[in-house]
Amino acid sequence: MRISQDKVNKLAHAVTDALVELEAVEFIEDRNTIRQEARKILGDLCAAEARLDQAARLMIENQKKTILEGSQEWDILYRKYYNDQVKKLGI
């Protein structure tokens, strides 16, 4: 799933706010630094997801027969190849 930079920023704010509410969490850095790090991590996760998506799509395109996107066969293969890529990363 692709999300806009604005949504990534909102998620980073929400993560930071949630961490502030936890008594078990003590900040060493200021809130803005924590928010920026959360934004970086979320951005990295989105980029990794995009690479997984692209790899799964490429594997489907490389099939001998043409498989139309949106078909049941395409959906099944996409999930299979996507999950295989996730397993390779150990996630």
N, C-alpha and C positions, 0 to 999 in steps of 0.2 A: 504494500500500500504506500503510495506516495503522498506525503503531506507537505504543506507549504512551510516556508521558513517562519511565517507568523504563528502557525500552529505549533511548531517546534519551540518557539519562544514561550508560548503560553504553557506548554507542557513543562518546560524548564522552570517557569515561575511556580507552577503547581507542585512540582517535585520539591523545590526549595521551601515553599510554604509548608508542605507536609513534614519535611525534615525539621523545620523550626518547631513545629507542634510536639514533636517527640521529645520526651524528657531524657531518653537514653542517648540522644545525639547532642554532642557538644561541638560547636563550630570553632575551628582554629583560624579559618579564613573568614572574611566578611561575606555577607549574603550574596553580593554581586558576583564574587569569584566562584562561589558554589553554583550559582545560577548559570554562569558561563560554562563551567565544567559540565553541568547537566545538559546544557544545550549542545556542547561538543559531543558528548556521549550519544545523545539522541540522534544527532546528525550522522555520526559514524554508523549507528544501527540502521538508519534509513538507507545509507549508501550500501551497506552490506546486503540489505534486503533487495535492493535494486540489482546488485550483482548476482544474487541467487536467482532472481526472477529472469534476468537476461540469460543466465546459463541454462535454466530449464527450457526457456523458449528456443534457444539455439539447438538444444538436443532434440526438440520436437521438429524443428525445421530440417534437421539432418536425417530424418527418417526417409526410407526409400519411397514410401508412398506419401502423397500430400494429405495432411490432416488439417482440416479446417478449424480455426480457432472458434470456440464457442460450442463445438460439437462435444458429445459425451466422451468420445475417445480422447479428444484433445484435453478436456478437463482432467480425465483420469491420468493421462500421461504427465500433464503438468504437475499435478499433486505428487505423483511418484518421483519425478525427476527433481522437483523442488525439495522434497523431503530427503532424497538421496544427497543433495548438495548440503543440506543442513547437517545431516549425519556426518559428512566428510569434515565439517568444521567442528564437530563434537558438541554441537549445541543441543 
